[in-house]
């Protein structure tokens, strides 16, 4: 079985359900899912996920992380649940390799392809270098200020943990020694800082965020962060689509249909959500309130 970890609080259960459902629908092998949960995740939340995994002959275990991250720095609405992944090698102590996935994704390929991806022996984690963190000047400065090379900085939304090596080298206190720091990208910065020089890089198809603007594509290629072949493969046949910016349950995004097609199959499906987002596309410059104000001024 493939061990896959997600983390969530109650407010993020819906997208996490969509992510898990999409993964199970495309997986060629049984999955052993660990959901790292905050205290507000309800019994109803858990029952829905148990029913989902049972339908796919897979397992799910809910792991309470406790209060260790209660006072950690949170920003941009990202809660303490984001830090939970730092404990994965010790929460699942009998696995040498573990896949971690964020909940703001949809899986469109076989997760076994990611789990089986070859990892060099001395690498502690593997992830994907994504364009936003390499082309945005402000973010690049923050990365540089943390003593990192922005060309080597990975997105922590999709990861392979070399759990055996992290345990052998006692990285738990190393990770936890940074949780009181006010890093802009929280646990993602912690992983990049503490694992510097020992990070493996995965093909973009495992964390595709939708590179649609030609200037971003050109910049990404210019810096040697990927190849035209990898970019084309990721756009054509992504294994995982990651909505790292705008969320498809709130706004119209690149690859929106990939997420909504899976969302419609879940117990959370609400046509009003689809209609509300669609209306933003039809009237991108106006809310109903703005239209009314415009009419009042005119007449």
Buried (B, 14 or more C-beta within 10 A) or exposed (E): EBBBBBBBBBEBBBBBBBBBBBBBEBBEEEBBBBBBBBEEBEEEBBEBBEEBBEEBEBBBEBBEBEEBBEEBBBEEEBBBBBBBBBBBBEBBEEBEBBBBBBBBBBBBBBBBBBBEBEBEEEBBBBBBBBBBBBBBEEBBEBBEEBEBEBEBBBBBBBBBBBBBBBBEEEBBEBBBEBBEEEBBBBBBBBBBBBBBEBBBBBBBBBBBBBBEEEEBBEBBBEBEBBEEEBBEBBBEEBBBBBBBEEEBBEBBBBBBEBBBEBBEEBEBBEEEBBEEBEBBEEEEEBEEEEEEEEEEEEE
